């Protein structure tokens, strides 16, 4: 059974930081591309940060320079360090694991991040 369990969300003031974690089980973690998505109320889910082929990373423009994605294959965990948080970063953040050949795609249950004073 595949599980992606996010943690680390919460309420933070503008300018603050949070570190999200996503612990994976039931998959061969090292061969999966891992990423973080978010969905704000009334908006579509959007890609925030992801690992792409060759270990490179990709970020949505709005978080570049503020967020950092990392992974620890020994712990089957992917992280999202979020600094200089803004109210517009408020959303439910989801962890994603996917691969091709054969194609597999898994989601976590989400963790709420609220940036407010």
Buried (B, 14 or more C-beta within 10 A) or exposed (E): EEEBBBBBBEEBEEEBEBBBBBBBEEBEBEEBBBBBBBBBEEEEBEEBBBBEEEEEBEBBEEBEEBBBBBBEEEEBBBBBBBBEBBEEBBBBBBBBBBBEEEEBEBBBEBBEBBBEE
